[in-house]
Amino acid sequence: MEAAALVALTLLLGALVVLVALAVGKRKEEIREEAEQAAEFAAEASVVKGTAPKKPKQEKQRSRKDKASQHTFSHPLLASSLKAHSGNVTCLDFSSNGKYLASCADDRTVRIWSTKDFQDREHKCLRANVDLDHATLVRFSPDSRAFITWLDNGDAIRIFKMIKKDDGTFTFKAAPEDFPQKHKAPILNIGIAETGKFIMSASVDTSIHIWDLKGEVLASINTNQINNSYATISPCGRFVASCGFTPDVKVWEVCFGKGGEFKEVARAFDLKGHSAGVHSFAFSNDSHRMVTVSKDGTWKLWNTNVEYKKQQDPYLMKTVPCVSSEGSLTALSPDGRVVAISDGCNLAMYDAASGKLEEEMHGVHSMAINDLRFDVNGRFLVCSGDKAIRVFHNAPGYRAAIRDMQDMLKKAQNEAMKQRLQQQINDAQSALDTVLAAPVD
């Protein structure tokens, strides 16, 4: 009897020892993970502030709650993740000269990033503070020396000028007055025409306003689409377009006289063919192509290089099944070769000519993607959806360019042309190989 009790006691003590050892080991692992998180956070902070990271022992350990909120993502085409914002990023825009990316967030700042740093370890940026408010939208001016923002609380447009100081750095100065409040519903998008002649603002009802640069409304458009789901200015600066509840996209031309005076907003053409409402759309850089994504589960590519004043309609080039949902966005590479579609937190890239799905990225952000665009040179695709900005290499664009040049090489009869095409193919292939071999940030 005593022997049995002794055995039971021994087993109990042994189990307790094992449990204590496991608990100690688990706690050591937690401490190690917290130290790593603290070191990572210090490194990120040093990039923003330009200071050397402190040793992990000198950093305050981040709470377990903070650790749980961190969203990690990796993909072979991920060039970098830009992480200077302390709030959720709401909008992105590239400058016309291709040198800068602007981002705004609910942390009351606008950040200006240098695109040449995208593939570096450190991603430096300039910060513009939005006093007593925060910007939900940001757009560069055509000369890349100013940007406009939409104020969340003020419900108005505010212009910021980028002023270069004697030491070569920039400072930001807001215009003395914001634009007057004209919209009666939440804002959807804003933009500045590449011609520099007008500014557009669109809200979620059916209204679009065309402004001059001083804040006077030149014209107002009623889209008659029950609601607007997206609206934008074409890259050429001639057109304003919108989509919404109806299964089409409406396009208007903003017309000016030879002396630069505003004349009228005239209906240009419609894109008709979807069987349900259109989520969003995008133009190619020359506005000769447009892509649309719809609730009907397809994206469509259109040729819009038509003489619409002679009643010529755009014609449909491609219809491709895709996964889309409320809030899905689309982007078309500047050369019209690649279509990008967002679906919640996920992203897909297609070859525009064939409709082939080239790349899929799942869980890119911790929240739904809220902005998506290619840079003006077609090298990168960027998106936002939480505090980070994801920058992807446009590998499908390189592949499409190589295929097009190979087709041209087969048809070329001039020897000099053949040599030039072959060199371009070699350069593009080298660039693609470099992209695919690059380590993920």
Kinemage of the C-alpha trace (Angstrom):
@kinemage 1
@onewidth
@group {chain A} dominant
@subgroup {mainchain}
@vectorlist {calphas} color= white
{ca met a 1} P 0.000 0.000 0.000
{ca glu a 2} L 2.758 2.400 1.042
{ca ala a 3} L 4.709 1.416 -2.079
{ca ala a 4} L 1.759 2.277 -4.325
{ca ala a 5} L 1.358 5.673 -2.632
{ca leu a 6} L 5.067 6.336 -3.036
{ca val a 7} L 4.874 5.507 -6.754
{ca ala a 8} L 1.868 7.824 -7.183
{ca leu a 9} L 3.644 10.629 -5.349
{ca thr a 10} L 6.730 10.145 -7.516
{ca leu a 11} L 4.636 10.304 -10.696
{ca leu a 12} L 2.892 13.471 -9.483
{ca leu a 13} L 6.176 15.179 -8.677
{ca gly a 14} L 7.565 14.159 -12.064
{ca ala a 15} L 4.548 15.622 -13.870
{ca leu a 16} L 4.914 18.877 -11.935
{ca val a 17} L 8.582 19.099 -12.906
{ca val a 18} L 7.707 18.598 -16.578
{ca leu a 19} L 4.988 21.274 -16.437
{ca val a 20} L 7.340 23.764 -14.778
{ca ala a 21} L 10.010 23.068 -17.415
{ca leu a 22} L 7.520 23.586 -20.221
{ca ala a 23} L 6.292 26.840 -18.700
{ca val a 24} L 9.834 28.154 -18.269
{ca gly a 25} L 10.710 27.195 -21.848
{ca lys a 26} L 7.580 28.867 -23.193
{ca arg a 27} L 8.305 32.058 -21.261
{ca lys a 28} L 11.871 32.126 -22.591
{ca glu a 29} L 10.507 31.800 -26.132
{ca glu a 30} L 8.049 34.655 -25.489
{ca ile a 31} L 10.836 36.883 -24.141
{ca arg a 32} L 12.986 36.101 -27.188
{ca glu a 33} L 10.129 36.899 -29.582
{ca glu a 34} L 9.365 40.157 -27.755
{ca ala a 35} L 13.025 41.185 -27.939
{ca glu a 36} L 13.050 40.494 -31.676
{ca gln a 37} L 9.859 42.549 -32.120
{ca ala a 38} L 11.400 45.422 -30.144
{ca ala a 39} L 14.537 45.341 -32.290
{ca glu a 40} L 12.465 45.315 -35.490
{ca phe a 41} L 10.360 48.233 -34.269
{ca ala a 42} L 13.499 50.200 -33.359
{ca ala a 43} L 14.962 49.580 -36.812
{ca glu a 44} L 11.764 50.818 -38.501
{ca ala a 45} L 11.702 53.917 -36.305
{ca ser a 46} L 15.352 54.662 -37.089
{ca val a 47} L 14.601 54.637 -40.831
{ca val a 48} L 11.924 57.287 -40.357
{ca lys a 49} L 13.897 59.464 -37.921
{ca gly a 50} L 17.313 58.909 -39.468
{ca thr a 51} L 18.863 57.665 -36.198
{ca ala a 52} L 20.745 54.481 -35.383
{ca pro a 53} L 18.653 51.715 -33.781
{ca lys a 54} L 19.183 51.172 -30.071
{ca lys a 55} L 20.119 47.845 -28.593
{ca pro a 56} L 17.164 45.557 -27.786
{ca lys a 57} L 17.874 45.895 -24.023
{ca gln a 58} L 17.338 49.637 -24.214
{ca glu a 59} L 14.020 49.369 -26.070
{ca lys a 60} L 10.697 49.018 -24.327
{ca gln a 61} L 9.200 45.694 -25.161
{ca arg a 62} L 6.031 45.893 -27.213
{ca ser a 63} L 2.894 44.412 -25.704
{ca arg a 64} L 1.489 41.107 -26.849
{ca lys a 65} L -1.552 42.985 -28.146
{ca asp a 66} L 0.653 45.114 -30.416
{ca lys a 67} L 2.429 42.019 -31.647
{ca ala a 68} L -0.867 40.383 -32.587
{ca ser a 69} L -1.850 43.441 -34.664
{ca gln a 70} L 1.253 43.245 -36.886
{ca his a 71} L 0.463 41.896 -40.359
{ca thr a 72} L 3.266 40.095 -42.164
{ca phe a 73} L 3.297 39.394 -45.890
{ca ser a 74} L 5.866 38.080 -48.341
{ca his a 75} L 5.871 37.297 -52.048
{ca pro a 76} L 8.614 36.785 -54.670
{ca leu a 77} L 7.540 39.996 -56.466
{ca leu a 78} L 7.397 42.135 -53.317
{ca ala a 79} L 10.024 44.866 -53.804
{ca ser a 80} L 9.457 46.588 -50.463
{ca ser a 81} L 6.986 47.567 -47.752
{ca leu a 82} L 6.895 51.265 -46.837
{ca lys a 83} L 6.059 51.624 -43.139
{ca ala a 84} L 6.521 55.213 -41.958
{ca his a 85} L 2.829 55.917 -41.305
{ca ser a 86} L 1.496 55.331 -37.782
{ca gly a 87} L -2.107 55.273 -39.035
{ca asn a 88} L -3.935 53.496 -41.829
{ca val a 89} L -2.978 54.658 -45.325
{ca thr a 90} L -5.985 55.838 -47.310
{ca cys a 91} L -4.637 57.026 -50.682
{ca leu a 92} L -1.592 56.871 -52.997
{ca asp a 93} L -0.469 58.917 -55.997
{ca phe a 94} L 2.621 59.010 -58.229
{ca ser a 95} L 4.029 62.293 -59.515
{ca ser a 96} L 4.011 62.840 -63.280
{ca asn a 97} L 7.814 62.889 -63.412
{ca gly a 98} L 7.924 59.434 -61.810
{ca lys a 99} L 10.197 60.567 -58.966
{ca tyr a 100} L 7.773 60.581 -56.045
{ca leu a 101} L 4.965 58.629 -54.414
{ca ala a 102} L 2.578 60.531 -52.139
{ca ser a 103} L 0.607 58.761 -49.413
{ca cys a 104} L -1.844 60.063 -46.843
{ca ala a 105} L -3.121 58.386 -43.688
{ca asp a 106} L -5.345 58.985 -40.691
{ca asp a 107} L -2.220 59.887 -38.683
{ca arg a 108} L -2.629 63.504 -39.926
{ca thr a 109} L 0.337 63.320 -42.279
{ca val a 110} L 1.104 63.150 -45.982
{ca arg a 111} L 4.340 61.331 -46.827
{ca ile a 112} L 6.403 61.938 -49.969
{ca trp a 113} L 8.570 58.928 -50.931
{ca ser a 114} L 11.387 58.765 -53.470
{ca thr a 115} L 10.714 56.014 -56.013
{ca lys a 116} L 14.451 55.463 -56.512
{ca asp a 117} L 14.600 54.171 -52.899
{ca phe a 118} L 11.925 51.513 -53.386
{ca gln a 119} L 14.444 48.670 -53.625
{ca asp a 120} L 16.784 49.975 -50.899
{ca arg a 121} L 16.739 48.747 -47.328
{ca glu a 122} L 15.935 52.214 -46.037
{ca his a 123} L 12.910 54.071 -47.360
{ca lys a 124} L 13.277 57.733 -46.525
{ca cys a 125} L 10.335 60.083 -46.870
{ca leu a 126} L 9.319 63.685 -46.261
{ca arg a 127} L 6.389 64.491 -43.983
{ca ala a 128} L 3.731 67.159 -44.414
{ca asn a 129} L 1.444 67.701 -41.433
{ca val a 130} L -2.274 68.281 -41.954
{ca asp a 131} L -3.167 70.667 -39.147
{ca leu a 132} L -6.316 69.989 -37.116
{ca asp a 133} L -7.534 67.397 -39.619
{ca his a 134} L -6.368 64.459 -41.707
{ca ala a 135} L -6.349 63.830 -45.447
{ca thr a 136} L -8.229 60.916 -46.986
{ca leu a 137} L -7.128 61.649 -50.574
{ca val a 138} L -3.962 63.117 -52.113
{ca arg a 139} L -3.075 64.022 -55.723
{ca phe a 140} L 0.097 65.540 -57.219
{ca ser a 141} L -0.012 68.616 -59.436
{ca pro a 142} L 1.262 68.137 -63.039
{ca asp a 143} L 4.541 69.937 -62.261
{ca ser a 144} L 5.121 67.715 -59.172
{ca arg a 145} L 5.652 70.855 -57.044
{ca ala a 146} L 2.337 70.772 -55.199
{ca phe a 147} L -0.401 68.389 -54.159
{ca ile a 148} L -4.043 68.622 -53.219
{ca thr a 149} L -5.746 66.782 -50.370
{ca trp a 150} L -9.294 66.084 -49.296
{ca leu a 151} L -9.853 66.935 -45.626
{ca asp a 152} L -11.819 64.365 -43.665
{ca asn a 153} L -13.354 66.723 -41.107
{ca gly a 154} L -13.318 69.883 -43.210
{ca asp a 155} L -15.008 68.199 -46.215
{ca ala a 156} L -12.951 70.387 -48.541
{ca ile a 157} L -9.911 70.491 -50.814
{ca arg a 158} L -6.670 71.900 -49.414
{ca ile a 159} L -3.648 72.689 -51.596
{ca phe a 160} L -0.066 72.238 -50.370
{ca lys a 161} L 2.990 73.678 -52.128
{ca met a 162} L 6.345 71.893 -51.945
{ca ile a 163} L 9.026 74.541 -51.332
{ca lys a 164} L 12.693 73.681 -51.792
{ca lys a 165} L 14.924 75.170 -49.090
{ca asp a 166} L 18.521 76.372 -49.450
{ca asp a 167} L 19.881 73.091 -48.090
{ca gly a 168} L 18.066 71.140 -50.804
{ca thr a 169} L 15.338 69.739 -48.545
{ca phe a 170} L 11.637 70.455 -48.938
{ca thr a 171} L 9.083 72.100 -46.717
{ca phe a 172} L 5.326 72.196 -47.247
{ca lys a 173} L 3.050 75.224 -47.113
{ca ala a 174} L -0.740 75.009 -47.157
{ca ala a 175} L -2.747 77.533 -49.165
{ca pro a 176} L -4.303 80.331 -47.052
{ca glu a 177} L -7.847 79.069 -47.700
{ca asp a 178} L -9.435 75.697 -48.400
{ca phe a 179} L -11.898 75.254 -51.258
{ca pro a 180} L -15.539 75.956 -50.293
{ca gln a 181} L -17.778 73.055 -49.265
{ca lys a 182} L -19.980 72.023 -52.176
{ca his a 183} L -20.610 68.296 -51.855
{ca lys a 184} L -23.602 67.029 -49.872
{ca ala a 185} L -22.445 63.373 -49.685
{ca pro a 186} L -19.148 61.705 -48.653
{ca ile a 187} L -16.309 62.282 -51.109
{ca leu a 188} L -15.183 59.503 -53.430
{ca asn a 189} L -12.184 60.878 -55.320
{ca ile a 190} L -10.340 64.028 -56.366
{ca gly a 191} L -7.869 64.748 -59.155
{ca ile a 192} L -5.917 67.397 -61.061
{ca ala a 193} L -5.884 67.353 -64.862
{ca glu a 194} L -2.443 66.770 -66.377
{ca thr a 195} L -3.074 69.910 -68.432
{ca gly a 196} L -3.239 71.875 -65.165
{ca lys a 197} L -6.530 73.453 -66.241
{ca phe a 198} L -8.972 71.991 -63.728
{ca ile a 199} L -9.548 69.969 -60.567
{ca met a 200} L -12.240 67.312 -60.157
{ca ser a 201} L -14.087 66.104 -57.066
{ca ala a 202} L -16.694 63.351 -56.978
{ca ser a 203} L -18.962 62.126 -54.191
{ca val a 204} L -20.852 58.898 -53.572
{ca asp a 205} L -24.211 60.345 -54.629
{ca thr a 206} L -24.300 61.295 -58.327
{ca ser a 207} L -22.372 64.574 -58.308
{ca ile a 208} L -19.040 65.546 -59.838
{ca his a 209} L -17.678 69.090 -59.610
{ca ile a 210} L -15.175 70.637 -62.011
{ca trp a 211} L -13.130 73.405 -60.329
{ca asp a 212} L -10.606 75.959 -61.486
{ca leu a 213} L -7.324 76.088 -59.544
{ca lys a 214} L -8.571 78.956 -57.371
{ca gly a 215} L -11.552 77.067 -55.949
{ca glu a 216} L -14.359 78.270 -58.214
{ca val a 217} L -16.781 75.643 -59.557
{ca leu a 218} L -16.731 75.699 -63.376
{ca ala a 219} L -19.380 73.012 -63.889
{ca ser a 220} L -21.273 70.266 -62.082
{ca ile a 221} L -22.148 66.864 -63.512
{ca asn a 222} L -25.077 64.655 -62.509
{ca thr a 223} L -24.011 61.133 -63.466
{ca asn a 224} L -27.570 59.720 -63.160
{ca gln a 225} L -26.167 56.392 -61.966
{ca ile a 226} L -28.116 56.224 -58.645
{ca asn a 227} L -24.733 56.348 -56.932
{ca asn a 228} L -21.079 56.753 -57.904
{ca ser a 229} L -18.716 53.922 -57.018
{ca tyr a 230} L -15.647 55.456 -58.686
{ca ala a 231} L -14.679 58.527 -60.715
{ca thr a 232} L -11.389 59.904 -62.012
{ca ile a 233} L -9.630 62.124 -64.562
{ca ser a 234} L -7.935 60.464 -67.533
{ca pro a 235} L -4.099 60.656 -67.644
{ca cys a 236} L -4.268 62.874 -70.753
{ca gly a 237} L -6.277 65.434 -68.763
{ca arg a 238} L -9.143 65.663 -71.272
{ca phe a 239} L -11.724 63.325 -69.789
{ca val a 240} L -13.648 62.771 -66.570
{ca ala a 241} L -15.352 59.409 -66.120
{ca ser a 242} L -17.544 57.694 -63.544
{ca cys a 243} L -19.184 54.358 -62.815
{ca gly a 244} L -21.770 53.249 -60.306
{ca phe a 245} L -24.923 51.224 -59.868
{ca thr a 246} L -25.605 51.004 -63.602
{ca pro a 247} L -23.602 48.503 -65.721
{ca asp a 248} L -21.691 51.096 -67.718
{ca val a 249} L -18.966 53.733 -67.473
{ca lys a 250} L -19.778 57.287 -68.560
{ca val a 251} L -17.059 59.533 -69.985
{ca trp a 252} L -17.185 63.323 -70.467
{ca glu a 253} L -14.723 65.712 -72.134
{ca val a 254} L -13.864 68.910 -70.257
{ca cys a 255} L -13.517 71.451 -73.070
{ca phe a 256} L -11.466 74.654 -73.098
{ca gly a 257} L -11.056 77.350 -75.752
{ca lys a 258} L -7.853 78.204 -77.594
{ca gly a 259} L -7.180 80.951 -75.078
{ca gly a 260} L -7.458 78.531 -72.171
{ca glu a 261} L -10.919 79.641 -71.078
{ca phe a 262} L -13.403 77.003 -69.898
{ca lys a 263} L -16.156 76.211 -72.420
{ca glu a 264} L -18.217 73.196 -71.368
{ca val a 265} L -18.381 69.611 -70.173
{ca ala a 266} L -19.585 67.471 -73.094
{ca arg a 267} L -20.588 63.803 -73.092
{ca ala a 268} L -17.908 61.831 -74.972
{ca phe a 269} L -18.773 58.118 -74.904
{ca asp a 270} L -19.979 55.217 -72.735
{ca leu a 271} L -18.549 51.780 -72.060
{ca lys a 272} L -21.481 49.363 -72.239
{ca gly a 273} L -21.289 45.588 -71.957
{ca his a 274} L -21.307 44.519 -68.308
{ca ser a 275} L -24.433 42.845 -66.920
{ca ala a 276} L -24.141 44.404 -63.437
{ca gly a 277} L -22.805 47.545 -61.767
{ca val a 278} L -19.165 48.506 -62.319
{ca his a 279} L -16.886 48.614 -59.255
{ca ser a 280} L -14.094 50.660 -60.820
{ca phe a 281} L -12.109 51.342 -63.990
{ca ala a 282} L -8.733 52.657 -65.126
{ca phe a 283} L -7.073 54.282 -68.155
{ca ser a 284} L -3.791 53.499 -69.873
{ca asn a 285} L -1.294 56.371 -69.916
{ca asp a 286} L -2.343 57.599 -73.383
{ca ser a 287} L -6.066 57.036 -72.616
{ca his a 288} L -6.318 54.719 -75.643
{ca arg a 289} L -7.255 51.751 -73.458
{ca met a 290} L -9.564 51.354 -70.472
{ca val a 291} L -10.217 48.438 -68.133
{ca thr a 292} L -13.383 47.912 -66.084
{ca val a 293} L -14.210 45.452 -63.283
{ca ser a 294} L -17.805 44.618 -62.449
{ca lys a 295} L -20.127 42.884 -60.023
{ca asp a 296} L -20.813 40.403 -62.840
{ca gly a 297} L -17.464 38.714 -62.053
{ca thr a 298} L -15.517 39.883 -65.113
{ca trp a 299} L -13.040 42.516 -66.167
{ca lys a 300} L -13.169 43.997 -69.648
{ca leu a 301} L -10.521 45.700 -71.774
{ca trp a 302} L -11.669 48.434 -74.168
{ca asn a 303} L -10.146 50.307 -77.095
{ca thr a 304} L -11.082 53.938 -76.461
{ca asn a 305} L -8.913 55.437 -79.224
{ca val a 306} L -11.971 56.372 -81.265
{ca glu a 307} L -13.427 59.434 -82.991
{ca tyr a 308} L -16.313 59.842 -80.591
{ca lys a 309} L -17.227 63.249 -82.082
{ca lys a 310} L -18.116 61.304 -85.248
{ca gln a 311} L -20.289 58.966 -83.129
{ca gln a 312} L -17.694 56.172 -83.171
{ca asp a 313} L -18.097 53.963 -80.098
{ca pro a 314} L -15.282 52.309 -78.128
{ca tyr a 315} L -15.048 48.607 -78.851
{ca leu a 316} L -14.572 45.680 -76.514
{ca met a 317} L -11.251 43.865 -76.836
{ca lys a 318} L -11.366 41.266 -74.050
{ca thr a 319} L -13.684 39.855 -71.362
{ca val a 320} L -12.039 37.812 -68.601
{ca pro a 321} L -13.623 36.069 -65.575
{ca cys a 322} L -12.228 37.252 -62.236
{ca val a 323} L -12.963 37.309 -58.524
{ca ser a 324} L -14.360 40.668 -57.476
{ca ser a 325} L -16.357 42.051 -54.578
{ca glu a 326} L -17.763 45.336 -53.314
{ca gly a 327} L -14.912 47.834 -53.313
{ca ser a 328} L -12.792 45.955 -55.861
{ca leu a 329} L -10.297 48.188 -57.666
{ca thr a 330} L -8.480 47.874 -60.966
{ca ala a 331} L -5.309 49.377 -62.408
{ca leu a 332} L -3.980 49.297 -65.964
{ca ser a 333} L -0.239 49.576 -66.570
{ca pro a 334} L 0.778 52.735 -68.475
{ca asp a 335} L 1.484 50.737 -71.657
{ca gly a 336} L -1.804 48.827 -71.356
{ca arg a 337} L -0.097 45.435 -71.091
{ca val a 338} L -1.045 44.438 -67.513
{ca val a 339} L -4.345 44.505 -65.621
{ca ala a 340} L -4.395 44.408 -61.813
{ca ile a 341} L -7.571 43.566 -59.855
{ca ser a 342} L -8.085 43.716 -56.096
{ca asp a 343} L -10.561 41.574 -54.176
{ca gly a 344} L -10.637 42.415 -50.489
{ca cys a 345} L -7.125 41.758 -49.158
{ca asn a 346} L -6.091 39.860 -52.295
{ca leu a 347} L -4.525 40.985 -55.562
{ca ala a 348} L -4.311 39.462 -59.051
{ca met a 349} L -2.292 40.491 -62.129
{ca tyr a 350} L -3.333 39.534 -65.675
{ca asp a 351} L -1.765 39.773 -69.116
{ca ala a 352} L -4.068 42.252 -70.870
{ca ala a 353} L -3.640 40.802 -74.386
{ca ser a 354} L -4.324 37.155 -73.543
{ca gly a 355} L -6.332 37.546 -70.331
{ca lys a 356} L -4.043 35.015 -68.656
{ca leu a 357} L -3.760 35.173 -64.865
{ca glu a 358} L -0.052 35.844 -64.264
{ca glu a 359} L 0.247 36.403 -60.503
{ca glu a 360} L -1.879 36.017 -57.362
{ca met a 361} L -1.137 37.587 -53.979
{ca his a 362} L -3.290 36.561 -51.004
{ca gly a 363} L -3.529 38.479 -47.715
{ca val a 364} L -1.515 41.434 -48.999
{ca his a 365} L -2.911 43.646 -46.232
{ca ser a 366} L -4.743 43.066 -42.959
{ca met a 367} L -7.697 45.043 -44.340
{ca ala a 368} L -9.272 45.447 -47.794
{ca ile a 369} L -7.074 47.121 -50.400
{ca asn a 370} L -8.213 50.759 -50.697
{ca asp a 371} L -5.864 52.041 -53.407
{ca leu a 372} L -4.068 50.406 -56.306
{ca arg a 373} L -1.902 51.939 -59.037
{ca phe a 374} L 1.103 51.474 -61.328
{ca asp a 375} L 3.973 53.950 -61.386
{ca val a 376} L 4.259 56.081 -64.529
{ca asn a 377} L 7.087 53.929 -65.932
{ca gly a 378} L 5.238 50.648 -65.376
{ca arg a 379} L 8.006 49.166 -63.226
{ca phe a 380} L 6.039 48.908 -59.984
{ca leu a 381} L 2.519 48.221 -58.737
{ca val a 382} L 1.676 49.714 -55.327
{ca cys a 383} L -1.278 49.219 -53.014
{ca ser a 384} L -2.456 50.198 -49.537
{ca gly a 385} L -4.862 48.628 -47.059
{ca asp a 386} L -3.419 49.148 -43.571
{ca lys a 387} L -0.420 51.074 -42.186
{ca ala a 388} L 1.967 49.653 -44.803
{ca ile a 389} L 2.349 50.339 -48.516
{ca arg a 390} L 3.228 47.270 -50.606
{ca val a 391} L 5.450 47.777 -53.651
{ca phe a 392} L 5.513 44.962 -56.230
{ca his a 393} L 7.751 44.433 -59.238
{ca asn a 394} L 5.702 44.427 -62.442
{ca ala a 395} L 7.142 41.129 -63.698
{ca pro a 396} L 4.079 40.431 -65.909
{ca gly a 397} L 4.820 43.734 -67.662
{ca tyr a 398} L 8.387 42.653 -68.465
{ca arg a 399} L 7.134 39.292 -69.777
{ca ala a 400} L 4.496 40.950 -71.968
{ca ala a 401} L 7.020 43.415 -73.397
{ca ile a 402} L 9.419 40.570 -74.206
{ca arg a 403} L 6.658 38.625 -75.984
{ca asp a 404} L 5.656 41.673 -78.031
{ca met a 405} L 9.237 42.367 -79.089
{ca gln a 406} L 9.794 38.712 -80.006
{ca asp a 407} L 6.755 38.894 -82.293
{ca met a 408} L 8.118 42.077 -83.856
{ca leu a 409} L 11.510 40.404 -84.311
{ca lys a 410} L 9.928 37.587 -86.330
{ca lys a 411} L 8.339 40.117 -88.682
{ca ala a 412} L 11.333 42.466 -88.962
{ca gln a 413} L 13.052 42.517 -92.347
{ca asn a 414} L 15.638 45.227 -91.748
{ca glu a 415} L 18.860 43.877 -90.171
{ca ala a 416} L 19.410 47.020 -88.105
{ca met a 417} L 15.862 46.710 -86.750
{ca lys a 418} L 16.462 43.054 -85.871
{ca gln a 419} L 19.630 43.908 -83.949
{ca arg a 420} L 17.913 46.749 -82.092
{ca leu a 421} L 14.951 44.529 -81.125
{ca gln a 422} L 17.230 41.730 -79.997
{ca gln a 423} L 19.151 44.127 -77.773
{ca gln a 424} L 15.902 45.402 -76.281
{ca ile a 425} L 14.775 41.826 -75.645
{ca asn a 426} L 18.086 41.052 -73.938
{ca asp a 427} L 17.806 44.166 -71.763
{ca ala a 428} L 14.221 43.370 -70.766
{ca gln a 429} L 15.106 39.753 -69.986
{ca ser a 430} L 18.050 40.887 -67.883
{ca ala a 431} L 15.810 43.281 -65.963
{ca leu a 432} L 13.260 40.502 -65.381
{ca asp a 433} L 15.961 38.077 -64.194
{ca thr a 434} L 17.221 40.712 -61.757
{ca val a 435} L 13.702 41.257 -60.406
{ca leu a 436} L 13.060 37.538 -59.904
{ca ala a 437} L 16.452 37.011 -58.260
{ca ala a 438} L 16.150 39.977 -55.894
{ca pro a 439} L 15.700 39.113 -52.190
{ca val a 440} L 12.299 39.920 -50.713
{ca asp a 441} L 12.248 42.945 -48.386
